[in-house]
């Protein structure tokens, strides 16, 4: 036998009593049987999600992808798959309220794409989203919809730019979303659940370059001296794959002569003891130069084939080894962070500069291992680099007096860092060095939730809105299933609102005294929160209390200005450990809720009076005019309690009909009072016979004389029904929309003057208009077409689409202006609008 095999090959394979019988047979993959239909459906769904994320990354100019699906109760959107964005960064957004003001929720509700160009655009349109992710990046959010059903939202993150995510990338994203929606719809049609199960799949990105380690596979029949190998094996051993004759002696000729004796001994030991063969040896490249490789092999467990056989792999690690050796020789500290911020590599200089062993660094976040990096500002720098994909740098003080300069260089796969010694900055002060404690709500995530609820409660001015803010912002974030808020009235508890409880379950607690022996009342009398982490704990404390199906509870007292205003109850469907951080945070949240609930009580009386004033200022009845049908609608804004300044009117003057709509800026009693004055002035000037331009000019002068500090817009149309003609004048108002008898709609591009109250010499041109029988004219205020997620022109286009007929889903000609007004408000009037809405429809017959 030549040197391709051991010099003393082992004898024949033992048999008889000494032989170990191995019974080959069918195996189950990982020990599991075939999946059930439900399990297979879940696997199919997960495959759809993962495939969608990979397709987005393959065609969009983006470094991050997020995929949300609606929850089973439709109240939340749950992050189901993500790539290129750390889960730790998205912690506050892993479950968000479907009715909330975030771009994901707006896209889901409205069924349209939301594009954000940069941090300034995000702050202007979605300040609460920018609060949680205050980094400079562009994003696009596309609904996953099929057959009128919205399953979730697919989003991408990319570099900040003037136009945001490019249009080509948006089209690609919409195409992927449509394919995903079709797949989810097919699963739903087959009766399978498509809603999330609570887990988030992290999709690994394709490596940016070829791996530095080459691996070749082989099967070696030692007795016969035959080697079956793949192309990588041949290339590592300096053999041309097409010319390799399969002989072990040919392979042996490629091993450095000095390494053969030790290698032969290792092979004999592996075959005799049936151990794993692990050998380091040098092989010759095609120029005859040796380089190190690792060879691993074992005897097959199933004993298939002849005895004296090894199967394994050879590893060529010289590229990675050389790169690591080069980095190790640098005096600068070099380290690598994965997308989640954990250290994956650190050279020797990092150990010296940070005075910490590599073994203690690798696999951990630096701000958790090093107490002097635990300040959230350092973690925030890492997040900013990763999400903006822009390099960043900062200084940090290693106690007691060593300043270090850190530089971070990101890409979608992680961050490469550099650290060097630095001079102290002017007037430098030592940062706090308290190590972060583990918890569900700590660090930036806890701060986000506090600020998010505080922001929502600042806009909530009724008890119902306070409840909705808590339900939308906190319940989804905590993963709770039940919420009840009680207010104290005459020393008794009255339910403000509840969510998630069985029908009638809370009826028995309505009106109970504050001193009753139930946790929702005792938390008020003691002014201390009560937490129960399991059913046993609650049953032991209150054995006579009727329980529902929850597994953990938090009872929070609502104390404002030193006196109780109510209690808040959170229920969780599983036992839950409330950490010290969670208890402290929930207690702080209870303080916010209490202040908002107390403020809501004071607003209630004010609002009843103010809304009554506004309703009194609007016309109670519209005139009946031959050949004309008129319908009007007014909706107050749902965010905030202050009344607005929108108004409409229809005034008969001889044979003419004057249609008026206007909007005074602001939301206050002062805006409503100014609106009443302007409405009266327009009516007076119109009935006095003044043409439309003079009516607006005189009203403008009146507003300047009143000097309320407010501006107003107005649109006036003087219609002569007998002739089918009209005169249109505008003062800074959105243009009217005309629907023609054939169902087409157009925005009337009529020139106008400035807003009322700007300049006393302002002119308001009059524009003639001809109405054909069957036409419909729509006057409206900007609250109907404004949305933070889109330009106002897009809102006007949606109004035109709502008015257009016939078409898919559109009614026939028989729909009157009353029915049309209701439908338009239903389609365009957001339930979370900030501004009031006024709509005046006039059908000309």
N, C-alpha and C positions, 0 to 999 in steps of 0.2 A: 504494500500500500504506500503510495507516495504521500507527500506532506499535506495533501488536501484534507486528510482525515487523521485522527489520533494514531500514533505509532502502534499502540496496543489496543485495538478495538475490542469492545466488550463482546462476550460470547452470546450464544443464542438466548432468546427470550425465555425465562423460566416458565415451567408448566407444572401441572399436577397440584399437589397440596400446597406447595409454596406460592403458587400463582394467585394474585388478587383478581377475583372476577369482577369485571366492570360490565354492567348490562346496559348496552346502548338502548335508547328509546326516545320517544318524542318528548320534547321539552316545551314547557309553557314559558313564554317570554316574561322574564322577571318574576316568574312564579304566579302570574295572573291568568285567569281564564279569559275567554272571549268577552269583550265588553257587552253590557246590556244595551238595548236601543237608546235609553236615556243617556248612558255614558258615551255612546258613540255620537249622539247628537251634540253633547257638550264638546267632544273632541273636534267635531266638524266645525262648530262655532268658533272654538279657539283657533283652529287652522285658518278660518276665514279672517279673523282679526289679525293674526300674525302675517298672513299673506298680504292683507291690505296695507299694513304698516311698511312692509318691505317694498311693495310696489310704489308707495309714496316716496320713499327714500331713493328709489331707483330712477324717478323721473322729475322730482321737484328739487328746486334749488333751496334746500333746507337742511338744517343740521339736527332737527328734532321733530318728532311726530307724537301726537297724543290722540287717543281714541276713547271717547266716552260713549257709554250706552245708558239708556234710561233704566231706572230701578223698577222693581215690580209694582210699587205703588205710584209710579209716575211722578213722584215729588222730587226726585233727585236724579242727577246725572253722575255716573260712577266711572272713574278712570279704569279702563279695562286693559289697555295696552299702551306702552310707551317705548320710545327709542330715542336715544341721544339726549335725553333730559333726565337728570337724577330724580329718583322717586323722593328723595329727601327734600329737594327743592319744591316739588309739587305737593308736598304733604298737605298744606291747607286746601288744595284744590282736588284732592282725590275723590271727594264727594261734595258736590255743590248743589244748591237749590235750583230746580228747573225753572222756578218763577223768579230767580234772582237777576241782578243787573250785570252779570258777567257776560263776556262775548260768547262763551260756549252756550249759555242758557238762551241768549238772544237769538243765536243762530238756530238752536233747536226749536224755540217757540215760533219764530217767524219763517222758518224754512228757507232762509237765504244765507248767502255767503257774507261773512263779516271779515273785513280786511283792516289791519292796523299797521301803519307804516313804521312807527318807531315809538320810543317811550313818551314823547310829547303827544303824539296822536292818541296813544293809549290813556294817558293821564287825562286828556281832555274829554274823551268819550266814555271811558270806563275807569274812573278813578279808583274804584275798589279793587279792580284787577291789578292796576298799577301799584296799589298799596302792597299787595302780596308778592308781586314780581317787579320790583322797581329797577329793571335792567333794560338796556337799550337793544331791542330786537324787534323784528317785524313778525307778524303772525297772520294767519288766515284760517278761518273756521267755516267748515262746509257741513251742512246737515246731511245725515245719512237717512234718506227718505225713499219710500217706495209705496206706490198705491195710496198716497195720502197719509201714510203712517210714518211717523218720525221715530227712528230707533236710536238715534244718538247723533254725535258730531265727531267729525274727523278734523284735526287741526295740525298745522305745521308751524314751526318756528324757523326763521331765517334771519340773515343780516338786515339790520335797519337800513332803510333807503327812502328816497322821496316817494316812490310809488308803492312801497311795501313789497309784498310777495309778488313776483312778476306774473303777468296775465297767463303766460304759458304754463307756469307752475300751478296756477289756480285751476286752469282747465284740466290739467292732469289730476289734480286733487279731486275735482268734481267727478271725473270719470271713475276714479278708484272708489269714491263714496257711493256712486250709483251701482257699481258691481257688488260692493259689500252689502248694500241695502237689498239688492235682488237675492243674494244668498241668504241673508237673515229672513227675508220674507218667505223664502222657500221653506226654511226650517220652521217658521211660525205656522205656515199653512199645513205642515205635516204634524202639527200639534206639539211641537217642542218649544221649550222656553228659550228665548234669546236674551233674556235679561241677565245681568252680571251675577256671579256667585260670590263676589267680594274680593277675589284675588286680582292682582294687577300683573299682567305678563310683561316682563322686560325683554324686548326684542334686541338681541345683540346685533350690532352693526358689523358689516363686512370689513375685515381688516383693511387699512389703507394701502398696505403693500404685501408682497409675498412673505410668508413666514421665513424667519431666519434659520429655522431648523429643518433640514431635509430628512425624510424618513423613507427607508427602503425596506420592503418585506421579502422574506425568503422562506422556503421549505427545503430542509437539508436532510437527505437520506445518507447518513454517515457511512453505513456499511457499503452501500453501492457507490458512494462518492459522487452523487448526483445532487445538484442544487437547482431548484426552481425559484426564480427571482423576478421581481418587477423592474421596470425601467429605472426607478430611482435607485434601487440597489446597485444596478449596473453602473450608473453614473457616479455614485459615491465611490465605487471601487475602480473607477477609471476604465470601465469596460464599455464598449459600444454595444447598446442593447441588441441591435440586430445581428452582431457577430458573436455574442456569447454562446459558447458551446454547451453550457449547463454542467461542466465538470468541476468538481470541488478543487481539483489541482489548479485550474485556471484562476479560481478565486484566491487560493493560497499564494499564488505567485504575486498577487497584488498586496499582500500583507508584508509589512516591513520585517525582514529576516530576524531581527533581534526580538520581535514580539511573538514569533511562532511557538517557541517552546512553552511559554506561559499560557498561550491560548489553547494549545493542544491539551494541557493539563486541566484547564477549566472545562473543556468539552467532555473529557473523560469523567470528571467529577459530576457534571450535570447529568450524564447518562447513567452512571452507576447509582447515584443517590436520588435520581429523578428530581433534581433541584433546578431552580431557575438559573440559567447561564447569564451572568452579568460580567462583561469583559470590556476593558478599555484597551484599544490597540491603535496602531498607526497603519494607515493604508496609503498606497502610492497613487498620486494623481497621474494623469496621462503623460506628464513630463517627468515622472519618477520622483517627485518631491513628496515626502511623507507628511501626513496631517492626521490629527487624532479623531477617532470616532468612538461611539459606544455601541456595543452589540448586546442585545438581549434576546434570549430564546428559552424555550421550555419543551419538555416531552409532552406531546398531545395527551390530554386527559382521557379522550375516548379511545386511545390506543389504535386509532385507525391507521392503516398502512403498516409497513414493516417496522419491526423493533429497531432501535438505534436511529430514531428520527427526531429532528429538532425543527420547530417552527418559531419564527421570531422576526425581529426588526433590527436594522442598523440605523443609528442616528448620527447625522453630520451637524454638529453644533458650532462649527468653527466661526461662522459669521457672527452669531450672537455672542459667543465667547469673546471674540476679538473686540466687538463693540463694547461689551461690558468692561473688558480690561482697559480699553481706551478711556472710558468714562471714569473708571476707578483711579486713573492716574491724574485726573484733574484736581486742582486745588479748590475750585469752586464746588459748592455742594449742588448736586443734581439729583432730582427726585421726580417721580411720576405719580400722578393721581388718576384713578379710574373715574368714570363719569359720576359715581356716587361720592367722590371725594376721599376715597381710601387710598393710602399709599401702597403702590405696587412695587416700587423700586426706590432705593436710596443708595448713593455711593458712599464711600468711606468718609469723604469730607463732610457729608451731612451729619454723620455720627459725631464728628469732632465739633462742628459748629453748633449743633443742637444739644450736644452732650447727652445723647440718648442712643442706646443700642439699636441697630437696624431691626433686630428681632422684635423689639418693642414698638417699632414704627410700622413695619409692613403689615398690611391688613387692617389698619386702623385709621380713623380721621385724625389729622394732626392736632386739631383743636380739642380733641378728647384726650389725647395722650399727653400733650404739653399744656399745663395749666396757664402758662403765660400767653398762649394762643387761643384761650377759651372765650375771649371777648367776641361777641357776634360780628364785629366789624371785619374780622379776618375771614370768617366763614363767608361773609357777604361778598368779599373781594373774589373769592373762588367762584361763587355763584355768578357774579357779574361777568367774569371772564368766560365761563362756560356758556352762558346764555347769550351773551353778546358776540361771542367768538372773537373778542378783541383782547390783546395782551394787556395785562395790568400789573402794577407794582405797589408795594407798601413796605413800611418800616415796622419792625417789632422789637421790643426790648426783652432780651433773655436775661432774667435776673442773675446777678444783681445790677450789672451796669454794661452789658454787652448788647449793642444795637446791631441788628441784622437786616439786610435788604433782601426782600423776596421779589422775584419776578415770575409771573405765570404766563405760559404760552399755550393757549387752548386749541383743540380741534374737536370734532364731534366724538372722538373716541376717548377723550380725557384731557388732562393738562400736564404739560411738562413744566417743572419748576426749577428755579435756580436761586440759591441763597449764598450771600457773601457777607463778610463783615462790613459794617458801615459806620460812618461818623454819626454821632447823635444829632438830631434836628435841633434847631434853636428853641429854647424854652421847653425842652422835652420834659414830659412828666410820665411817671410809670403808670401803665394801665393796670386795672384790677386783674388779679391772677386767681380768681376763684374758679375751681374746676366745675364744669357743667355736670349736673346730676341727670341721670337717665329719667325719662318720663314720657308719657304719651303726648303731652302738650308742653313743650319746653322750647326755649330759644326763640327763633324767628317765627316758628309756627304758632306758639302761644301768643306772641305779640300781634300776629296777623289776626287771630280770632278775636282778641280783645278790641282791636281797632275796627275790624269788620263789623262787629255787633254795635260798637259805639257809633259808627257811621250810619248804620241802618236805623238805630234807635233815635238818632238826631233828626231823622226825617219822619219818624212815626209820632203822630200827635193824636191818635185815638187809641183806646184800649185795644181794639181789634188790630190796629196796625202794629202796636207793641207786640202782641202775640204773634202776628205774622212774621215780624222781623226775627223773633227768637226761633220760630219754627223753620224759617227759611235759611237762617245763617248758622244756628248752633245745633239744632237737632240732626241735620244731615252730617255735619262735621264730626259729631260725637258718635254717630251710628245709633242714636236712640230711636225708639219706636213709639213712645208715648210722651205727650207733653200736655200739661194742664196749668193754666195760670188763674189764680183766684185773687179777687180784690176784697178788701175789708170794707163793708158797709154796715154801719150801726153795730159794730163789734161782732159781725157775722161774716162768714165767707160766702161770696157770690162768684160763680164761675164766669170768668171773662170769655174764655174759649178753650177748647181742647182738641187734640188730634191723636188718633190711634187707639183710643179707648173703645171697648165694646159698647154698643148702643145701650143707654140707660145705666151704665155702670156707675157713673158719677152722680146720678140723681140723689142718692142717699146722703151725699155730703153737702148738698146745696142748702145754704142757710144755717149751717152748724155754727155754734159759738166759737170764738177764737180760743177759748180755754178748753175745748173738747179734747178727749184723749184719743186723737188720731194724729199721725205724723204731720199731715198737711197743716193742722192747726197748732200743734205743739212747737213746730219750728218757728212760728210767729211769736208765740208767748215766750219762748226761750231766746228768741233773736239769734239762734245758732243753727247752722245747717245740719241736717241729719242724713247720713249715708248708710245704705244697706247693700252689702256686696253679694247677698244671696237670699233666697227665699227663707231659709232657715233663720237667718238673722232677723228678718222682718217679722216672721211668725213668732219668734221667741219674745220680741219686744212688744208686739201687739197680737196676742193669741186670738182675740175675738174679731180681728179685722178681716173682712172678706178680701181675698186676693184675686188678682187676675193672672194672666199667663206670663208676666214678666219675671226676670231673674235677678234684677238689681234696680235700685232706686236712689235718686238724690232729691231730697226735700230742702228747698232753699227759701229762707225768709227774705221778703222784700221790704227793706227798711229804708225810708227816705226822710231826711231831716230829723232823724232820731225817733220817728214814730212808724209803726207798721202800716204798710199799704196793701199787703197781700202775700201770697206764697207762690212758688214755682215748683212744679213736680216733673221730674224727668224719669222715664222708665226705659229699661233696656231688656231685651228678650233673653239675654244670657247673663250668668253670674259675671261680675266685673270687679276688678280691684281698682279702687280709686286711689291713685298715688297722691302724695302730698302736693305735688304741683297741680294736679287736676282739681283737688279740693280747693286749693287757694284760688285757682283761676275761676272755678264755678262760683265761689263766694264773691269774687270781684265782679263777675258777670251779673250776679244777682243785684249788686248795687246799681249797675247801669239800668237794669230792667225796672227796679223800684223807682228810680228818678223819672224814667220815661212814663211809667204808669201813673205816677202822681201828676206829671205834667199833662197827661192825657185827660185826667179828670177835670183839670182847670180849663182845658180847651173845649170840652164838650158843650158847656153853657155858652161860651163865646161863639162857637161855630153855629149853633142853632140860630142865634140872633143874626150873625153875618150872612149865612146862607139865605135866611128869610129875606134880608135886605136885597140881596142880588136877584133872587127870583122875582121880587116885586118890581125890579127895574126892567125886566125883560117883558116883551108883549105877552099878554095872556091869551090872545086870540089873533089869528091871522085873517086878513080880509078875504071875502069871496069876490072874485073878479071873473067875468064871463070870458071863457076861452083860456083861462089860466088855472093851474092847480099848483098850490104851494105847500111845501112841507118843511118844517124846521126842527132842528134838534140841538140840544145843548147838553154837554157832559162836563162836569167839573173834573179837575185833575184829581188823581187818586193818591198822589204823593204829597202829603202836607194838607193842612186844614185851611189855609188862607184862601179866600175867594179871589177869583180872577176878574179880568176886565173885558172878556169877550162879549159881544152883543150882536143881535140881528134885528131887523125890522122890515116891515112891508107897509108902504104908505100909499094910499090912493089919492091922487090929485087930479080931479077932473076925469079925463079919459086915459090918463097915464097911471102906471103903477111903478112906484119907486122901491127898488130892492136894495137894502143896505146891510153890510156886514162890517164889523170893525173889531179891533183888539187893542186895548190899552195895556202897555207893558206893566209887568209886575203882578204880584199876587198879594193883595192886601185890601183892607176896607177902603183905603185911599184910592186904589185902582178902580174898585167897584163904584165909588162915588164919582170919580172922574168919568167913568163909563156912562153913568146915568146922566151927567151933564151934557156929554157929547151926543148921546142918543136924543136927548130933548132938543139940542141945538139943531142937529141934522133934520129932525122931524119938523121943527119950526121953519127952518130955511126952505125945506122942500115944499111944505104946504103953502109957503109964501110965493111960490112960482119961480124960484131961482133955478137956473140950469145947473147941471151936476158940477161943473167946474167952479161956479160961484159958491155952491153949497159947501164944497170942500175948502175953498179959500176962506170963507167966513168962519167955518168951524176951526180952521187952523189958527185964525186970528184970535178966536175966543179962547182956545187952549193956551196960546201965548199970554193972553191977558190974565187968565186964571193962575198961570204959573204954578202948576202943581208939582213941577219937577218930573213929569212923566211925558213920554211920547206915545203916539197912537198911530195905528194904520187903519185904513178904511177903503172899501170898494163900494161904489154906488152905480147902480144900473137903472136908468130911466126907460121903462118899457112902454111902448104904445101897442097894446094887444090888437087893436083894430087894423093896424098897418103891418104888424110883424117887424117893427123896427125898434131899435134900442140905442141909447147913448151910454157909454161906459167911461167912468173916471176912476182913477186909482191914486191912493196916497200911501205909497210904500207897502201895499198889501199884496199877498200872493195872488197870482192871476186867476181869473175864472176859468172853468172848464166847460166846454160846450159839447153836448152829445147831439150829433146830427140824426135826422129821421132814419137813416140806414143803419144806425147803431155805432157808427164811428165816433170817436171822441178826439178832441183837440184842445190843447191849452191855448187860450186866447192871448197872443203876444201883443197886448195893447200897451202903448207907452203910458207911463204914469209919472206923478210927481213925488217929492220926498215925503217922509213921515210927517204927520201933523205935529206941530209944536217945535219944528226945527228952525224955520226961517219965515219971517212975516211976509216976504215978497215971493213966496213959493207959488208956482203956477201948476195947474193940474189939467193937462190936456184932455179933451173929450174925443172919444173914438166911436164912430158909428158901427152898428152891428145889425145884421139882418137875420131874423129867426124864421125858419121854415116851419110849417105845421108839423108837429111831432118832435120838435127839438126840446132839449132839456138843458137848462143852465144851472151850474153848480157854483155857489159862492161858499167859502169856507174859511176858517182861520188856520193858522199854521200848526196848531196842536194836532190837527188831523193827519198831517203829512210829515211832521218832524219825528225823527228817531235818532238816538245817539249813535246807532250803528250804521247810518247811511246818510248820504247827502240829501238835501231837501228835494232836489230834482227827482231823485229816485222815489221819494214818497209821493210826489205829484204823479209820477208815472203809474204807481200802484193805484192811486185814486182813479186815473183814467181807465185802468184795466178793470176796476170794480164797476165802473159805470158802463163799460162797453157791453153791447149785446148784438146779435146772438153769438154764441160760442160755447166752448166746452164748459158745462156747468152753469151757464148764464141763463136767466129767465127770459121769457118771451116778451113781446111788446106790451102785453097786458099789465105788467108790473107798474103800479102807480108810484108817485113820488113818496108816499108814506112808507110803502113796503121797501122801496129802494133806499130810503134814508136809514131804515133799520138795518138793512143788509150791509150798507157801506160802513156804518159804525161798527157792526159786528166784525167785518173783515179788517178794518183799518184801525179801529179804536183800541189801542193796547190797554190791557188791564193794569199796566204799570206806567201809564203816561204821567208826565210831570205837568204838562200844560192843559188848560181847558180846551174844549172843542166846541165850535159853533158851526152848524151846517145849514144852508138854506138852498133847497132845491125848487126850481120853478119849471114846470112842464107847460109848454106852449102848444095849444091845440088849434 
